[in-house]
């Protein structure tokens, strides 16, 4: 391109058009990224347990909270992946306090063993973040004869939370944060059908588990009122680089991944961006007494209308207690 061609280009509409397109793309990306955590508060020496933290949102949250002084109990199923996750945190923050623990939230027996061992080393936990979650395209059952997605996303966190209540009660401000999803808005729940074998539709099952988490959050918050423990649900938005897409058509082949990458880059959050509301719910001092709420983009939002059905919430809770073989006396769980 000679000087005359360049002058012709600069005097045309092309520069305006290109700059307009770039501005629109930048505006969309900025909007879809969501807000940065508005709190600068530190939580030095607070013990934070994060499930499913070997990658994605859980790993990003671990990094963010470790940078604010928290002692992180990083849990995952695979030791090798867990060690790589710990290394990734230490590369970012060499002084981070990280304790790797193996935990399979799809196994109720493993959860019980995990908590029994944890109690030997930790007199208290300040924040529990139930992050582990997955979506399975094929119908699968656990060794305990329960549907795999249902246990991993909901029943396992339900049991883990109850077993950790004694440790959370020892904190000055115990916080439970359940990571849910926008998918809960589209879901319904059938308390009499947690087997899902007759009609298994993996997206519907996933949505039900995330709805159950929000329902559990609100009901448990009412049971723990005045006991020094808050319970809130957080939707991180749609986050890229998660294992959820392995059952999606978007992850079916490398050609498909390449073709949709520009759109996932534009419209989906990075794990760090998705972690901001989780971090906010974990560290913000003004939330010390806020409980039973649903957060998205660092604000309290209205969840699905189903969450307002108190009778249904109680039925779900009672059914979950039964499936986990727990005592329905919450005071026993607190006093342990």
Buried (B, 14 or more C-beta within 10 A) or exposed (E): EEEEEEEEEEEEEEEEEEEEEEEEEEEEEEEBBBEEBEBEBEBEEBBBBBBBBBBBBBBBBBBBBBBBBBBBBBBBBEEEBBBBBBEBBBEEBEEBBBBBBEBBBBBBEBBBEBBEEBBEEBEBBBBBBBBBBBBBEEBEBBEEEBBBBBBBBBBBBBBBBBBBBBBBBBBEBBBBBBBBBEBBBEBEBEEEEBEBEEEBEBBBBBBBBBBBBBBBBBBBBBBBEEBBBBBBBBBBBBBBBBEBBEBEEBBEEEEEEEEBEEEBEEBBBBBBBBBBBBBBBBBBEEBEEBBBBBBBBBEEEEBBEBBEBEEBBBBBBEBBBEBBEBEEEBEEBBEE
